[in-house]
Amino acid sequence: MSRGNLRIRPGALSDINDLISLTVENGVTEHIGRRGRKGDLSSVADRFRSLLSDIDRLVLVAVDEASEQLVGFAVLLEEQIGVLAPTTTLYISHLLVAPSFRRRGAGRALLTGAVRHAEDREISHVVVGVQAGSRDANRYLARLGFAPLVVRRIASVTALRRSLGIADTMDRVALRRRRTVRGVIPSRVVGRGA
C-alpha cells in the first residue's frame, strides 16, 4: 500500500537499525529500552527484535520510495477495552514519524495501513496511545477524528506507598485481597447495594 511516494509494509528484522535511528532522532529511546542503561542501544535493539517477532503485534513501517529510507513506524496490537462490556479495538502505540517527513503524509499513510488492518480483522475501533503533553500529536489526532477515551495516570509503587502513608502493613492488605478473591464481600460493600 502506498500514499504518494510512501510505501507502508510490515516491519522486518532487517529494519532494526533504521527503527533505532528513528527513535533516537525522535528522542524516545529511553521509553523503549531497559531503564538505567543510558546510551545502550542494544536494549532498544532487543526490544525491537522482540516486537518484530511477536505474533500478537504488527509493526508497520513507512518507507520513502525515492530514497528507500524508513521514515516512520507504528506498533499495532489487538486488545479489548472495557471490563463489563469489552470491545475489541486496534491499539496503536509509538506512531512515530521522522521530523523531516512530518506534514508530508507519513503519519496519515501509517494510519491508513492501520485502518486497513482493522478492517481485515473486522475491528470497528482504533485507539492511539499519545503522550498527554504532546500538543502537536494530540491536535493532529483530534483533526482526524480521534476523541479522548480515558485519562490514565501513572505513579511508582514507592511514590504511592509514601503518599498513602503505607508502612510495613502489607499483611493486612494481602489479607483483604484474599478475602475478596475468595468471594467474601466485606459488610460495608454489601450495604451499598453491591
Protein Blocks (a to p, Z undefined) as FASTA:
>chain_A
ZZhjaccddddfklmmmmmmmmmmnopmmmmmcehiehiaklmmmmmmmmmmpmkbccdd
dddfklopafbdcddddddehjklccdddddehiacdfklgonommmmmmmmmmmmmmmn
opabdcddddfklmmlmmmmmmnopacfbdcddddfklmmmmnopacfllmmmmmmmmmm
nopacfklmmnoZZ
